[in-house]
Amino acid sequence: MDTLKSVLVPINKEGHRFIAIFAAVTFLLFVFTGSVLGWIGVGLTLWCVYFFRDPDRHVPTREGLIVSPADGVVQMIERSVPPEELGLGNDPLLRISVFLNVFNVHVNRVPLGGTVVKQVYRPGKFLNAALDKASDENERHAVHLRTNDGKDIVFVQIAGLVARRIVCHLTDGQEVRSGERFGLIRFGSRTDIYLPDGVEPQVGVGQSMIGGETVIADMQADNNVAISVEVR
């Protein structure tokens, strides 16, 4: 049963249309061009299904734990000013950048429970998401979240070289839970998270992240409290 569950992973609803398009093109390739291109289409259709997979995650439930908003690899940890459209001032905060390749799960998750203060979409370029300037110049959707104890956290979906569509389902004033799905970025991207002052990261550059599971930082780091998890 566990093996079956690992294979039959749910597909995010954002992918249904694309999978149908890939499958239809594959059918036409078989009909009009022969088997070689048709089988290439099969491979691409299977990749599309794989790209839009949306597995459940074991989300830590203890208050104060900040989880990764995305699958991928930590690319940079540095201080940077949050996106100007959020109106949070010019003081740099510690920013952790998670790079997603085309084989990662692209469903994004809320890093910590709280209330969405403001979320803003800003059009921009489609530079390689691995570049530092992608945070400033690329298309993005920035979210300002206020935690239940009054701390401010920012997380940003950033389009990449291949990505051409950011999906964010959050609205201003919405209450969210840690690890809750909130959107995705199609076909390669990056997600940044800005930590509150005084909060230190518990991850390093090059470390692999699991969205909604990997603990990025602990806002109660001085407290010796057990961590429990919840499947979502």
Residue frames as qw, qx, qy, qz and C-alpha x, y, z in Angstrom:
[[0.000, 0.885, 0.466, 0.000, 0.00, 0.00, 0.00],
 [0.305, -0.791, 0.106, 0.520, 2.84, 2.42, 0.86],
 [0.404, -0.124, 0.608, 0.672, 4.51, 1.65, -2.48],
 [0.206, 0.623, 0.673, 0.341, 1.25, 2.33, -4.33],
 [0.131, -0.928, -0.267, 0.224, 0.84, 5.65, -2.53],
 [0.390, -0.580, 0.315, 0.642, 4.37, 6.68, -3.50],
 [0.305, 0.125, 0.688, 0.646, 3.53, 6.12, -7.18],
 [0.016, -0.687, -0.629, -0.363, -0.04, 7.47, -7.26],
 [0.243, -0.297, -0.272, 0.882, 0.81, 10.99, -6.10],
 [0.240, 0.802, 0.494, -0.236, -2.05, 13.53, -6.41],
 [0.420, 0.311, 0.324, 0.789, -1.81, 16.02, -9.28],
 [0.024, -0.433, -0.267, 0.860, -2.31, 19.71, -8.61],
 [0.439, 0.690, 0.553, -0.157, -5.40, 21.09, -10.35],
 [0.118, 0.829, -0.226, -0.497, -3.26, 23.74, -12.10],
 [0.185, -0.397, 0.801, 0.408, -1.70, 20.93, -14.13],
 [0.603, 0.345, 0.703, -0.148, -4.85, 19.28, -15.52],
 [0.512, 0.806, 0.059, -0.290, -5.07, 21.59, -18.54],
 [0.101, 0.742, -0.620, -0.231, -1.41, 21.21, -19.44],
 [0.424, -0.153, 0.892, 0.024, -1.48, 17.42, -19.10],
 [0.625, 0.542, 0.523, -0.204, -4.52, 17.33, -21.39],
 [0.389, 0.850, -0.217, -0.282, -2.73, 19.50, -23.97],
 [0.118, -0.562, 0.804, 0.157, 0.40, 17.33, -23.87],
 [0.532, 0.098, 0.837, -0.076, -1.71, 14.18, -24.22],
 [0.597, 0.697, 0.294, -0.268, -3.69, 15.61, -27.16],
 [0.262, 0.805, -0.466, -0.256, -0.52, 16.65, -29.00],
 [0.308, -0.350, 0.883, 0.058, 0.94, 13.18, -28.36],
 [0.636, 0.371, 0.654, -0.173, -2.15, 11.57, -29.88],
 [0.519, 0.818, -0.002, -0.249, -1.84, 13.77, -32.98],
 [0.012, -0.700, 0.687, 0.197, 1.85, 12.92, -33.29],
 [0.485, -0.059, 0.872, 0.005, 1.03, 9.21, -33.33],
 [0.609, 0.587, 0.493, -0.203, -1.72, 9.72, -35.92],
 [0.481, 0.870, 0.012, -0.106, 0.09, 12.04, -38.33],
 [0.160, 0.834, -0.528, 0.003, 3.85, 11.56, -37.91],
 [0.776, 0.190, -0.596, 0.083, 4.47, 8.00, -36.76],
 [0.800, -0.482, -0.342, 0.101, 5.72, 6.31, -33.64],
 [0.603, 0.098, -0.277, 0.742, 9.06, 8.08, -33.04],
 [0.052, -0.363, 0.093, -0.926, 7.65, 11.55, -32.39],
 [0.671, -0.476, -0.340, -0.455, 4.64, 9.97, -30.73],
 [0.805, -0.309, -0.408, 0.301, 6.80, 8.24, -28.12],
 [0.330, 0.182, -0.225, 0.898, 8.67, 11.48, -27.55],
 [0.376, -0.461, -0.138, -0.792, 5.27, 13.01, -26.84],
 [0.796, -0.417, -0.432, -0.073, 4.53, 10.21, -24.36],
 [0.641, -0.083, -0.377, 0.664, 7.75, 11.01, -22.53],
 [0.048, 0.274, -0.081, 0.957, 6.90, 14.71, -22.39],
 [0.584, -0.483, -0.313, -0.573, 3.37, 13.98, -21.19],
 [0.799, -0.348, -0.443, 0.211, 4.68, 11.77, -18.39],
 [0.429, 0.058, -0.275, 0.858, 7.12, 14.52, -17.42],
 [0.236, -0.427, -0.114, -0.865, 4.23, 17.02, -17.31],
 [0.749, -0.484, -0.392, -0.228, 2.32, 14.71, -14.96],
 [0.735, -0.182, -0.373, 0.536, 5.44, 14.39, -12.82],
 [0.218, 0.299, -0.107, 0.923, 5.97, 18.15, -12.75],
 [0.410, -0.440, -0.081, -0.794, 2.49, 18.88, -11.39],
 [0.623, -0.272, -0.720, 0.141, 2.57, 16.21, -8.67],
 [0.278, -0.621, 0.166, -0.714, 1.29, 17.46, -5.33],
 [0.604, -0.117, -0.762, 0.204, 2.26, 15.05, -2.52],
 [0.564, -0.788, -0.187, -0.159, 1.09, 15.34, 1.07],
 [0.384, 0.520, -0.493, 0.582, 3.67, 16.63, 3.52],
 [0.637, -0.499, -0.512, 0.289, 4.40, 16.04, 7.21],
 [0.080, 0.753, -0.035, 0.653, 4.20, 19.61, 8.53],
 [0.381, -0.087, -0.631, 0.670, 5.78, 20.40, 11.93],
 [0.271, -0.741, -0.518, -0.331, 3.07, 21.80, 14.18],
 [0.513, -0.518, -0.347, 0.590, 5.02, 23.39, 17.01],
 [0.085, 0.981, 0.170, -0.037, 4.61, 27.17, 17.21],
 [0.236, -0.864, 0.320, 0.309, 7.54, 29.21, 15.95],
 [0.611, -0.126, 0.652, 0.431, 8.92, 26.79, 13.37],
 [0.411, 0.691, -0.183, -0.566, 9.43, 28.31, 9.93],
 [0.763, 0.084, 0.616, 0.177, 9.27, 25.69, 7.18],
 [0.217, -0.189, 0.561, 0.776, 10.55, 25.93, 3.64],
 [0.522, 0.489, 0.189, -0.673, 7.99, 27.44, 1.24],
 [0.734, 0.540, -0.269, -0.313, 9.28, 25.26, -1.61],
 [0.933, -0.072, 0.251, 0.248, 11.16, 22.14, -2.63],
 [0.531, 0.799, -0.157, 0.232, 14.62, 22.75, -4.05],
 [0.759, -0.051, -0.239, 0.603, 18.13, 23.67, -2.97],
 [0.262, -0.901, -0.099, 0.331, 19.22, 26.59, -0.80],
 [0.664, 0.567, 0.101, 0.477, 21.13, 28.77, -3.22],
 [0.243, 0.493, -0.229, 0.803, 21.89, 31.89, -1.18],
 [0.480, -0.716, -0.462, 0.209, 21.68, 33.12, 2.40],
 [0.380, 0.133, -0.047, 0.914, 22.33, 36.84, 2.67],
 [0.009, 0.609, 0.451, -0.653, 20.89, 40.10, 3.92],
 [0.131, 0.262, 0.548, 0.784, 18.70, 42.00, 1.48],
 [0.293, 0.138, 0.222, -0.919, 15.93, 44.60, 1.45],
 [0.417, 0.377, 0.814, -0.142, 12.43, 43.06, 1.10],
 [0.262, 0.461, 0.608, 0.591, 10.47, 43.82, -2.10],
 [0.044, -0.023, -0.123, 0.991, 9.68, 47.53, -2.21],
 [0.388, -0.313, -0.499, -0.708, 6.05, 46.98, -3.23],
 [0.558, -0.454, -0.685, 0.112, 5.30, 45.61, 0.25],
 [0.134, -0.816, 0.018, -0.562, 6.26, 48.92, 1.87],
 [0.831, -0.481, -0.224, 0.168, 8.38, 47.42, 4.66],
 [0.262, -0.918, 0.241, 0.174, 11.20, 49.97, 4.46],
 [0.580, 0.701, -0.409, 0.072, 14.84, 49.77, 3.46],
 [0.432, -0.603, 0.647, -0.178, 16.32, 47.80, 6.34],
 [0.519, 0.309, -0.770, -0.205, 17.92, 44.57, 5.09],
 [0.817, -0.277, 0.348, -0.367, 16.64, 41.26, 6.44],
 [0.303, -0.333, 0.874, 0.185, 18.18, 37.82, 6.22],
 [0.738, 0.378, -0.130, -0.543, 17.02, 36.27, 2.95],
 [0.502, -0.175, 0.839, 0.114, 17.09, 32.55, 2.16],
 [0.552, 0.459, -0.323, -0.617, 16.72, 31.70, -1.54],
 [0.650, -0.010, 0.759, -0.035, 15.49, 28.26, -2.61],
 [0.299, 0.429, -0.554, -0.647, 16.07, 27.36, -6.27],
 [0.764, 0.189, 0.555, -0.269, 13.65, 24.93, -7.94],
 [0.007, -0.284, 0.754, 0.592, 14.61, 22.99, -11.05],
 [0.593, 0.071, -0.368, -0.712, 12.10, 21.47, -13.47],
 [0.581, -0.058, -0.811, -0.041, 12.10, 18.16, -11.59],
 [0.035, -0.019, -0.675, 0.737, 11.19, 19.56, -8.16],
 [0.059, -0.680, -0.729, 0.050, 7.66, 19.69, -6.76],
 [0.178, 0.293, 0.114, 0.932, 6.53, 23.22, -7.62],
 [0.410, -0.739, -0.469, -0.257, 3.62, 23.57, -5.19],
 [0.174, 0.435, -0.398, 0.788, 4.42, 26.37, -2.72],
 [0.562, -0.540, -0.622, 0.075, 3.54, 26.22, 0.97],
 [0.243, -0.887, 0.033, -0.392, 3.05, 28.82, 3.71],
 [0.500, 0.363, -0.628, 0.473, 6.18, 28.93, 5.91],
 [0.145, -0.104, -0.705, 0.686, 4.42, 29.82, 9.16],
 [0.092, -0.676, -0.728, -0.070, 0.88, 30.31, 10.40],
 [0.142, -0.363, -0.197, 0.900, -0.54, 33.83, 10.60],
 [0.367, 0.779, 0.433, -0.267, -2.45, 36.46, 8.62],
 [0.531, 0.334, 0.358, 0.692, -1.64, 37.78, 5.15],
 [0.104, -0.660, -0.187, 0.720, -1.11, 41.53, 5.57],
 [0.401, 0.750, -0.157, -0.501, -0.41, 42.25, 1.92],
 [0.682, 0.008, 0.638, 0.357, 0.36, 40.34, -1.27],
 [0.297, 0.801, -0.120, -0.507, 1.46, 42.03, -4.48],
 [0.809, 0.275, 0.407, 0.323, 2.17, 40.74, -7.98],
 [0.015, 0.835, -0.241, -0.495, 4.82, 42.61, -9.96],
 [0.857, 0.502, 0.082, 0.085, 5.63, 41.91, -13.62],
 [0.275, -0.793, 0.465, 0.281, 9.28, 41.76, -14.66],
 [0.385, 0.572, -0.675, -0.263, 11.96, 39.93, -16.59],
 [0.985, -0.085, 0.039, -0.145, 12.56, 36.19, -16.90],
 [0.198, 0.712, -0.661, 0.130, 16.26, 35.98, -16.07],
 [0.653, 0.040, -0.741, 0.151, 17.85, 32.79, -14.84],
 [0.619, -0.713, -0.152, -0.291, 16.43, 32.36, -11.31],
 [0.846, -0.217, -0.193, 0.448, 19.89, 31.32, -10.11],
 [0.367, 0.440, -0.073, 0.816, 21.14, 34.89, -10.58],
 [0.234, -0.352, -0.539, 0.729, 21.14, 37.19, -7.55],
 [0.136, 0.141, -0.084, -0.977, 19.52, 40.02, -9.53],
 [0.277, -0.316, -0.807, -0.415, 16.53, 37.80, -10.30],
 [0.227, -0.514, -0.688, 0.460, 15.13, 38.79, -6.88],
 [0.004, -0.533, -0.124, 0.837, 14.95, 42.43, -8.03],
 [0.188, 0.347, -0.453, -0.799, 14.33, 42.20, -11.77],
 [0.116, -0.116, -0.933, -0.320, 12.20, 39.10, -12.44],
 [0.561, -0.388, -0.351, -0.642, 8.45, 38.71, -12.37],
 [0.229, 0.034, -0.832, 0.504, 7.41, 37.98, -8.79],
 [0.529, -0.614, -0.372, -0.452, 4.60, 37.70, -6.28],
 [0.232, 0.270, -0.625, 0.695, 5.54, 38.96, -2.81],
 [0.591, -0.583, -0.501, -0.243, 3.65, 38.18, 0.41],
 [0.006, -0.434, 0.522, -0.735, 3.85, 39.95, 3.76],
 [0.675, -0.386, -0.616, -0.129, 2.68, 37.64, 6.54],
 [0.228, -0.567, 0.457, -0.647, 2.17, 38.60, 10.19],
 [0.433, -0.025, -0.891, 0.136, 2.52, 35.64, 12.52],
 [0.529, -0.633, -0.536, -0.180, 0.20, 34.90, 15.40],
 [0.579, -0.587, -0.253, 0.506, 2.68, 36.49, 17.83],
 [0.064, 0.961, 0.084, -0.255, 3.10, 39.66, 15.76],
 [0.450, -0.431, 0.519, 0.584, 6.29, 38.91, 13.82],
 [0.569, 0.700, -0.069, -0.427, 6.60, 39.88, 10.16],
 [0.587, -0.153, 0.707, 0.363, 7.77, 37.39, 7.53],
 [0.487, 0.638, -0.206, -0.560, 8.09, 37.90, 3.78],
 [0.594, -0.051, 0.753, 0.277, 8.11, 35.19, 1.15],
 [0.353, 0.649, -0.225, -0.635, 8.34, 35.72, -2.61],
 [0.798, 0.278, 0.517, 0.135, 7.59, 33.57, -5.64],
 [0.018, 0.715, -0.387, -0.581, 10.03, 34.45, -8.45],
 [0.859, 0.488, 0.104, -0.116, 9.70, 33.40, -12.08],
 [0.581, -0.448, 0.515, 0.444, 12.77, 31.98, -13.81],
 [0.007, -0.384, 0.625, 0.680, 14.23, 31.52, -17.27],
 [0.117, -0.166, -0.904, -0.376, 11.65, 28.89, -18.24],
 [0.002, 0.532, 0.742, -0.409, 8.84, 29.83, -15.84],
 [0.005, -0.250, -0.353, -0.902, 6.15, 32.03, -17.35],
 [0.509, -0.530, -0.376, -0.564, 3.33, 31.87, -14.83],
 [0.083, 0.117, -0.730, 0.669, 3.14, 32.49, -11.10],
 [0.519, -0.493, -0.560, -0.417, 0.02, 31.24, -9.33],
 [0.118, 0.059, -0.647, 0.751, -0.82, 32.59, -5.86],
 [0.345, -0.535, -0.702, -0.318, -4.17, 31.94, -4.18],
 [0.345, -0.394, -0.529, 0.668, -3.64, 34.18, -1.15],
 [0.017, -0.780, -0.337, -0.528, -5.69, 37.31, -0.43],
 [0.068, 0.411, -0.394, 0.819, -5.13, 40.23, 1.92],
 [0.539, -0.341, 0.308, -0.706, -6.45, 39.48, 5.41],
 [0.881, 0.001, -0.417, -0.225, -6.52, 35.71, 4.88],
 [0.562, -0.585, 0.550, -0.201, -5.58, 33.51, 7.84],
 [0.761, 0.391, -0.510, -0.089, -3.25, 30.65, 6.93],
 [0.861, -0.457, 0.222, -0.010, -1.61, 27.65, 8.58],
 [0.189, -0.653, 0.689, 0.253, 1.99, 26.54, 8.44],
 [0.312, -0.108, 0.907, 0.263, 2.56, 24.21, 5.49],
 [0.534, 0.593, 0.498, -0.339, -0.72, 25.12, 3.77],
 [0.499, 0.267, 0.544, 0.620, -0.58, 25.13, -0.04],
 [0.085, 0.746, 0.221, -0.622, -0.85, 28.63, -1.46],
 [0.516, 0.776, -0.134, -0.337, 0.24, 28.44, -5.11],
 [0.822, -0.068, 0.410, 0.389, 2.93, 27.30, -7.53],
 [0.139, 0.757, -0.356, -0.530, 5.29, 28.52, -10.23],
 [0.911, 0.342, 0.215, -0.083, 5.26, 26.74, -13.57],
 [0.863, 0.429, -0.013, 0.266, 8.43, 25.21, -15.04],
 [0.682, 0.089, -0.200, 0.698, 11.45, 26.26, -12.97],
 [0.175, -0.865, -0.129, -0.452, 11.73, 29.13, -10.51],
 [0.389, 0.155, -0.579, 0.699, 12.91, 30.42, -7.15],
 [0.467, -0.765, -0.385, -0.220, 11.33, 31.20, -3.79],
 [0.276, 0.384, -0.444, 0.761, 12.80, 33.70, -1.32],
 [0.547, -0.704, -0.452, -0.040, 11.95, 33.99, 2.35],
 [0.153, 0.595, -0.316, 0.723, 12.97, 36.92, 4.58],
 [0.583, -0.376, -0.659, 0.292, 13.38, 36.13, 8.28],
 [0.296, -0.930, -0.133, -0.175, 12.55, 38.56, 11.12],
 [0.172, 0.731, -0.500, 0.431, 15.48, 40.31, 12.81],
 [0.402, -0.505, 0.647, -0.406, 17.23, 38.11, 15.34],
 [0.925, 0.063, 0.306, -0.216, 16.05, 34.82, 13.82],
 [0.105, -0.583, 0.740, 0.318, 18.94, 32.66, 12.63],
 [0.778, 0.277, -0.390, -0.408, 18.68, 30.08, 9.81],
 [0.700, -0.332, 0.623, -0.110, 18.97, 26.38, 10.55],
 [0.864, 0.405, 0.272, 0.122, 19.87, 25.47, 6.98],
 [0.369, -0.575, 0.402, 0.609, 22.96, 25.99, 4.84],
 [0.454, 0.631, -0.345, -0.527, 23.76, 26.78, 1.21],
 [0.322, 0.321, -0.857, -0.241, 23.49, 23.65, -0.92],
 [0.260, 0.058, 0.878, -0.398, 21.02, 21.92, 1.41],
 [0.210, -0.266, -0.769, -0.542, 17.97, 20.25, -0.15],
 [0.324, 0.013, 0.391, -0.861, 14.59, 21.52, 0.99],
 [0.082, -0.384, -0.898, -0.198, 11.22, 19.78, 1.23],
 [0.213, -0.346, -0.104, -0.908, 8.42, 22.34, 1.05],
 [0.683, -0.458, -0.147, -0.550, 6.24, 22.34, 4.13],
 [0.926, -0.271, -0.242, 0.100, 8.56, 19.94, 6.00],
 [0.674, 0.140, -0.255, 0.679, 12.14, 21.19, 6.24],
 [0.342, -0.872, -0.249, 0.247, 12.56, 23.61, 9.14],
 [0.481, 0.667, -0.035, 0.568, 14.36, 26.73, 7.90],
 [0.105, 0.406, -0.426, 0.802, 14.41, 28.59, 11.23],
 [0.467, -0.507, -0.708, 0.156, 13.06, 28.41, 14.76],
 [0.084, -0.700, -0.004, -0.709, 11.63, 31.58, 16.27],
 [0.703, -0.643, 0.132, -0.274, 11.70, 29.86, 19.68],
 [0.703, 0.426, -0.527, 0.215, 15.25, 28.57, 19.34],
 [0.009, -0.468, 0.653, -0.595, 15.98, 29.09, 23.05],
 [0.736, -0.190, 0.313, -0.570, 13.07, 26.87, 24.06],
 [0.007, -0.225, 0.971, 0.078, 13.55, 23.13, 24.43],
 [0.673, 0.219, 0.321, -0.629, 10.19, 22.10, 22.98],
 [0.503, 0.040, 0.835, 0.220, 9.43, 18.85, 21.15],
 [0.310, 0.310, -0.405, -0.802, 8.45, 19.01, 17.47],
 [0.570, 0.277, 0.754, -0.173, 5.31, 17.19, 16.30],
 [0.029, 0.156, -0.614, -0.773, 4.15, 16.78, 12.70],
 [0.578, 0.435, 0.488, -0.489, 0.88, 16.74, 10.82],
 [0.395, 0.115, 0.744, 0.527, 0.29, 15.18, 7.38],
 [0.358, 0.706, 0.225, -0.568, -1.12, 17.64, 4.81]]
